[in-house]
Amino acid sequence: MLLAQADLESRIKETRTTVAKALENKVNGNEHQIVSHTTAAVAAILRQSDDLGLESMPDHVAIARTIAQSLASGDKLRVFAPSCPDYKHNGSTYTFGELGSGVSLLGMYQIEFAGKFLTMLDIYGIPYDYTVLTADIEVEDEAMLAKNSVTKAEAIERVKGTIKETAEYVCGLLTPQNGSTIRSTGFLEEFEGFLDLQKKHETLIQQLQNSSAPFRKSLGHLHEGRLNLYARLFPEATQAELLELMPRTIRTMAQYATLGHLARERDAVITSHRTLNIPAYNDQKLFSGKLEDYRRVPVLNFDRRIY
């Protein structure tokens, strides 16, 4: 994924221009410092993308705007690290069948990446609020409860255990600098109304499925790409039955779109494993606000699989 030197320098130059333009109306007197810090940090991310283990080159313009916004406002840069509950795995892939209460496989991967990325933010003096978000929303999934042989009440308590264990693990492993903070929580605790917003995105996806042939085709490709996962979740299902699980694909896509929406509202960066749902974070067709308010959420897609 190495960039040609000319392309790299062009992106760094664009980063500086983007930040300078974003600060045109600021009168704090520290605009030059913000431009300098932001440009240096984004340049480091681009230059060290392979060392960071990124799957794809990050959107330098989106990252620059978000970092500059946090520095200009005096707020910490929000970093969301979505993670799964502690499903059974073989060390590299979820196998399901049990639900534990420890740090999940994806949680481990997220924290592994945070050790690289947050250190870079520390070096460039960018304070952050890093939050591992465990998907407590999955306790609402009856099929997942049955697959992992737990009741909803049991699942809730085990996910709480994962949130607690993750907090202890990440805080014991990483030492934030510059007044930064590290947290572990659940989606439902962090975002009031997450499930309602998810439902709105599900409805929008269904409407696009019915009205747009290109969208329907891309959704079909996404669904096909998830069939191996569904076969692992439901080993007794026939191929025809697996194909009928489109509502699960739509729901998952809606969850990613919802987190993208909330990250956009909070000027947050998202760190993510390799998944076919990455585009949903920034799919403009799933944006329900005014077109002029749309902006891309910076997503750092690290090269780890879980399915």
C-alpha positions in Angstrom: 0.0 0.0 0.0 3.0 2.3 -0.2 2.3 5.6 -2.0 4.5 7.1 -4.6 6.5 10.0 -3.1 4.8 12.5 -5.4 1.3 11.2 -4.4 2.3 11.3 -0.7 3.6 14.8 -0.9 0.4 15.9 -2.8 -1.8 14.5 0.0 0.2 16.2 2.7 0.0 19.5 0.8 -3.8 19.0 0.5 -4.0 18.3 4.2 -2.3 21.6 5.1 -4.6 23.5 2.7 -7.7 21.7 4.1 -6.8 22.6 7.7 -5.9 26.2 6.8 -9.2 26.7 5.0 -11.2 25.1 7.9 -9.6 27.7 10.3 -10.2 30.8 8.1 -12.8 32.2 10.5 -11.0 31.3 13.8 -9.6 34.2 15.8 -7.8 32.2 18.6 -4.4 33.2 17.4 -3.2 29.6 17.4 -4.2 28.7 13.8 -0.7 28.2 12.7 0.0 25.8 15.5 -3.1 23.8 14.7 -2.2 23.6 11.0 1.3 22.5 11.8 0.2 19.8 14.4 -2.6 18.5 12.2 -0.5 18.3 9.1 2.4 16.6 10.9 0.1 14.0 12.4 -1.7 13.2 9.2 1.6 13.0 7.3 2.8 10.5 9.9 -0.3 8.4 9.5 0.1 8.4 5.7 3.8 7.7 5.8 3.4 4.9 8.4 0.2 3.4 7.1 2.0 0.1 6.5 3.5 0.1 10.0 0.1 0.8 11.4 -1.2 -2.3 9.5 -3.9 -0.4 7.6 -5.8 -2.3 5.0 -6.4 0.8 2.8 -5.1 4.3 2.6 -7.1 6.5 5.0 -9.1 9.6 3.9 -6.5 12.2 4.8 -8.9 15.1 4.2 -11.5 13.6 6.7 -8.8 12.9 9.3 -7.4 16.4 8.9 -10.7 18.1 9.3 -11.6 16.1 12.4 -8.2 16.5 14.2 -8.2 20.3 13.4 -11.7 20.6 14.7 -10.8 19.0 18.0 -7.7 21.2 18.4 -9.5 24.4 17.5 -12.4 23.7 19.9 -10.1 22.6 22.7 -11.9 19.2 22.9 -10.2 15.8 22.8 -10.3 13.9 19.6 -12.9 11.3 19.9 -11.9 7.8 18.7 -14.5 5.1 18.5 -13.3 1.5 18.5 -16.4 -0.8 18.0 -16.0 -4.3 19.2 -18.0 -7.6 19.6 -19.1 -9.4 22.7 -16.8 -12.2 23.9 -17.9 -14.9 21.5 -16.0 -18.2 21.3 -13.1 -18.2 18.8 -10.1 -20.2 17.6 -7.6 -17.5 18.1 -8.2 -15.7 14.8 -11.8 -16.3 13.9 -15.1 -16.4 15.7 -16.5 -19.9 16.0 -19.5 -19.0 18.3 -21.3 -21.5 20.5 -20.4 -19.8 23.8 -20.5 -16.3 25.2 -17.8 -15.3 27.7 -17.3 -12.2 29.9 -13.7 -11.4 29.1 -12.0 -9.2 26.5 -13.3 -10.2 23.0 -11.2 -11.2 20.0 -12.0 -8.0 18.2 -11.5 -6.1 21.4 -7.9 -7.5 21.5 -7.4 -6.5 17.9 -8.8 -3.0 18.5 -6.5 -2.4 21.5 -3.5 -3.8 19.5 -4.2 -1.2 16.9 -4.7 1.5 19.5 -1.2 0.8 20.9 0.1 2.0 17.5 -2.3 4.8 16.6 -2.7 6.4 20.0 1.0 6.5 20.5 1.2 8.5 17.3 -1.3 11.0 18.6 0.6 11.2 21.8 3.8 12.1 19.9 2.1 14.9 18.0 0.4 16.3 21.1 -3.2 15.5 20.1 -5.3 14.7 23.2 -8.0 12.1 22.6 -10.9 10.3 24.2 -10.5 6.7 23.1 -13.6 4.5 23.6 -13.9 0.8 23.1 -17.5 0.2 22.2 -18.8 -3.3 23.0 -21.8 -4.2 20.9 -24.3 -4.7 23.8 -27.0 -4.2 21.0 -26.4 -7.9 20.2 -28.2 -9.0 23.3 -31.4 -8.1 21.4 -30.6 -10.7 18.7 -32.6 -13.8 19.6 -30.8 -16.0 17.1 -27.4 -15.1 18.6 -28.7 -15.8 22.1 -29.8 -19.2 21.0 -26.6 -19.9 19.1 -24.5 -19.1 22.2 -26.9 -20.9 24.6 -27.7 -17.9 26.8 -30.8 -16.1 27.9 -31.0 -12.3 27.3 -30.4 -11.7 31.1 -27.3 -13.9 31.0 -26.0 -12.2 27.9 -26.5 -8.7 29.5 -24.4 -9.7 32.5 -21.7 -11.3 30.4 -21.4 -8.3 28.1 -21.2 -6.1 31.2 -18.3 -8.3 32.3 -16.6 -7.8 28.9 -17.0 -4.1 29.2 -15.4 -4.2 32.7 -12.6 -6.6 31.7 -11.8 -4.5 28.6 -11.5 -1.3 30.6 -9.1 -3.0 33.0 -7.1 -4.5 30.1 -6.7 -1.4 28.0 -6.0 0.9 30.9 -3.4 -1.5 32.1 -1.8 -1.7 28.7 -1.9 1.9 27.4 -0.8 5.1 29.2 -2.4 8.1 27.5 -0.6 11.4 27.3 -1.5 15.1 27.0 -4.6 14.7 29.2 -6.1 12.0 27.0 -8.6 9.5 28.3 -9.4 5.8 27.6 -12.8 4.3 28.2 -14.7 1.1 27.7 -18.5 1.1 27.4 -21.4 -0.3 25.4 -23.2 1.2 22.4 -26.5 1.6 24.3 -24.8 3.4 27.2 -22.8 5.7 25.0 -25.5 6.5 22.5 -29.0 7.3 23.7 -31.5 6.2 21.1 -29.1 4.0 19.1 -31.7 1.3 18.4 -34.3 3.9 17.2 -31.7 5.4 14.8 -30.7 1.9 13.7 -34.4 1.2 12.8 -34.6 4.3 10.7 -31.5 3.2 8.8 -33.0 -0.2 8.3 -36.1 1.4 6.8 -34.0 3.6 4.6 -32.0 0.6 3.3 -35.2 -1.4 2.6 -36.5 1.6 0.7 -33.3 1.8 -1.4 -33.4 -1.9 -1.9 -36.9 -1.6 -3.5 -36.3 1.6 -5.5 -32.6 1.5 -6.7 -31.3 -1.2 -8.9 -27.6 -0.3 -8.3 -28.1 -0.2 -4.5 -30.0 -3.6 -4.7 -27.1 -5.1 -6.6 -24.5 -3.8 -4.1 -26.6 -5.0 -1.2 -26.8 -8.4 -2.9 -23.0 -8.6 -3.2 -22.7 -7.7 0.5 -25.2 -10.4 1.4 -23.3 -13.0 -0.6 -20.1 -12.1 1.1 -21.7 -12.8 4.5 -23.0 -16.3 3.6 -19.9 -18.0 5.0 -20.5 -16.3 8.3 -24.2 -17.3 8.3 -23.2 -20.9 7.5 -21.0 -20.9 10.6 -23.8 -19.4 12.7 -26.5 -21.7 11.4 -24.7 -24.9 10.2 -28.0 -26.8 9.8 -29.5 -24.2 7.4 -29.7 -25.0 3.7 -28.3 -22.6 1.1 -31.8 -21.4 0.3 -32.4 -20.7 4.0 -29.1 -18.8 4.3 -30.2 -16.7 1.3 -33.3 -15.7 3.2 -31.2 -14.1 5.9 -31.1 -10.7 4.0 -32.8 -9.0 7.0 -29.7 -9.8 9.1 -27.5 -8.3 6.4 -29.7 -5.1 6.3 -29.7 -4.9 10.1 -25.9 -5.1 10.3 -25.5 -2.5 7.5 -27.8 -0.3 9.5 -25.7 -0.6 12.6 -22.6 0.5 10.7 -24.5 3.4 9.1 -25.8 4.4 12.6 -22.4 4.5 14.1 -21.2 6.5 11.1 -24.0 9.0 11.7 -23.1 9.4 15.4 -19.4 9.6 14.7 -20.2 12.4 12.2 -22.2 14.2 14.8 -19.4 14.0 17.4 -16.5 14.6 15.0 -15.1 11.2 15.8 -12.6 8.9 14.1 -13.6 5.2 13.8 -11.1 2.4 13.9 -12.3 -0.8 12.3 -11.3 -4.4 11.3 -11.6 -5.6 7.8 -15.3 -6.0 7.0 -17.5 -5.7 3.9 -19.6 -3.1 5.8 -16.9 -0.4 5.9 -18.6 1.6 3.1 -21.8 2.0 5.2 -20.0 4.4 7.6 -19.8 6.9 4.8 -22.5 5.9 2.3 -24.1 9.3 1.3 -27.3 7.5 0.3 -27.8 6.5 3.9 -27.3 10.1 5.1 -30.7 11.5 6.1 -29.6 15.1 6.9 -29.1 18.1 4.6 -26.7 17.4 1.7 -24.6 20.4 2.7 -24.1 19.0 6.2 -22.7 15.7 4.9 -19.0 15.1 5.5 -17.0 11.9 5.5 -16.1 10.2 8.8 -12.5 9.2 9.0 -12.2 5.5 9.2 -8.9 3.7 9.9 -9.3 0.2 8.6 -6.7 -2.1 10.1 -5.9 -5.5 8.5 -7.5 -8.0 10.9 -10.4 -10.4 10.1 -12.7 -11.9 12.6 -15.0 -14.1 10.4 
